[in-house]
Amino acid sequence: MESEKIMKAKVSAKGWIVIPAALRKHFGLKPGTIVEVQEMGEKIVITPGIKDPVDEFYGKLGGEISLTDALLEDRREELKREEANVST
């Protein structure tokens, strides 16, 4: 994408603008993406916000079995073995 290309957007009555599709695609802007809006002299600069690493990582380690459930099941089996050893 050319950095020198000028694109226009119209400001609505509510102050909304639509970022042109080519720019949204180029910067990976999807619905819900946070952007930063800064005043720089006589310009308004819109920058894609920094992604929260915690939000980005959420759900990446998900597997078929929850680690908590696996640990609880392991503990139940261990408790059964301990009780069997005590009663014999």
Buried (B, 14 or more C-beta within 10 A) or exposed (E): EEEEEEEEEEEEEEEEEEBEEEBBEEBEBEEEEEEEEEEEEEEEEBEEEEEEEEEEEEEEEEEEEEEEEEEEEEEEEEEEEEEEEEEE
